[in-house]
Amino acid sequence: MGCIICRDLEQAFEARHSEYIEALSSLCYRVSKKFAALKNVDMERAKSELEEHRFLCASLVAKPAHPFIRSQPARLRRVA
């Protein structure tokens, strides 16, 4: 059985990632890049919280990382 906190953090990260992608592709980005930057900060914060919890969570011993996080080049990944 998976950890409820992991599931909630993963859903939050996926939502923030979707909002960031939407902000990049919207008309708002052309008008104000600050909006997209704020969405990027939100997404990175959610990703960091998810990675930090996964580092400590015992229920994820055999479960691989989220595909988006795993696919990031090492220089883009945050180290908790």
N, C-alpha and C positions, 0 to 999 in steps of 0.2 A: 504494500500500500504506500502511495506517495505522501509526501509531507504537504499539509494544507498550506503552510506558509510558502513553500516553494511554488506551489501552484498559483497562489495569489500574486507572488512577486513576478512570476513568469508572465501572467496575464497583464500585470501593470507594465512590464517592460514591452511586451508586444503592442499594447495600446500606445505607449509613448513613442515607440518606433514608427508605428503607423501615422501618428500625428506629425512626427518629424518629416517623414516622406511626403505627407500631404502638404505640409508647410513649404517644403522645397519646391513642389510642383505647382503651387498656387500663385495666383496673382499677387497675393500679399508679399511673396518673396521678392518680386520685382519692385514693389513699393518700399518694403522695409525688411532688410535682411536681419534686423534685430529680432523679429518674430521667429524666424527660422533658427536663429542662434539660441533663443530661449527654449525652443522645443528640443534642440540638440542637448542643451544642458539637462532638461527634464529626462530625456532618453538615457543619457549617460549616467545620471543619478540612479534611475531605475535599474540599469544594467549593473551598476556597482553594487547596489543593495542585493540583487539576485546573486551575483557572484560571491559576495561576502557570506550570504546565508548558505549557499551551496558548499562553501568551504567548510562550514561548521556543521552542516546537516548530516546526520548519520544515515538517514534513509536514502541517500543518493550514492551510496558506495559503488553500486554497479551501474547507475544510470549515467549516460553520456550527457555532456553539456548541451545547452540549447543550441540548435543549429546555427543561429546568427552569431552567437558569441564564439562558438567553436570555429567558425569560418573566418573570423577576423584575423588579419595578420598580427603577429606577436607585438609589433611596434604600436598597434592600435588598441590592444587589450590593456585594461587597467589591472594593475597588481594590487591586491588588497593588503 
